[in-house]
Amino acid sequence: MTFQRARTEEQREIRRRAILDTASAMLDEMPVAAVTLNELSRRVGLAKPNVLRYFESREAVLLELLDRYLREWLAELAGELAAGVDGDLPMAERATAVAGVLSRSLSGRVVLCDLFGAQAAVLEHNVSVEVVARYKRASLDRLATMADLVRKYLPELGESAALFGLQTMAMAGTFSAYSTPPPSLRAAYEAEPDLARFHLGLEDSLRLALTATLLGVLPRDRP
């Protein structure tokens, strides 16, 4: 793919989308840590300085992709919760069902979880105040959306729904790192099966953690 110089706002937007779509395709092939600006530039058909006209850094590209994936996930999550949670169940059973839906949904979105895991330690570095503030403002909207979705089935959470949403994203990122070990570690697990206890399956680990979190923060009936 090669481009001539963008002269209109529409052409510039086409370049931005091409960069984001190319980075997205790379994430289907490799982990976040392996995505480089040089390779992104090569694949998109733009010189590296030209890519930097649209995004100030690799991290800025990936932050925007994270927001895109998060929006797409939340749009689908509404239907998944509706199909997987019976609102007439007792509170503890609803909590268990919500945790199950969230864990299944996120475990099927490995790239999103990988980006969650890289967000605080990597993606929010090497970006300007303007870029990270814009991302955080968008994140507040996404968090409010998730809180509303969860609160629909667990109104007992009240204002804690937003904190639970944030914890869910953080845990998904953490468990994702443990569920996708690098080749050398996979070889070690195969050679010494006892070491494999450190290999956590994403869906099961996330379901247990989310269930425990919900049951721990939901109000209990007084005797």
Secondary structure, 3 states (H helix, E strand, C coil): CCCCCCCCHHHHHHHHHHHHHHHHHHHCCCCHHHCCHHHHHHHHCCCHHHHHHHCCCHHHHHHHHHHHHHHHHHHHHHHHHHHHCCCCCCHHHHHHHHHHHHHHHHHCCHHHHHHHHHHHHHHCCCCCHHHHHHHHHHHHHHHHHHHHHHHHHCHHHCCHHHHHHHHHHHHHHHHHHHHCCCHHHHHHHHHCHHHHHHCCCHHHHHHHHHHHHHHHHCCCCCC
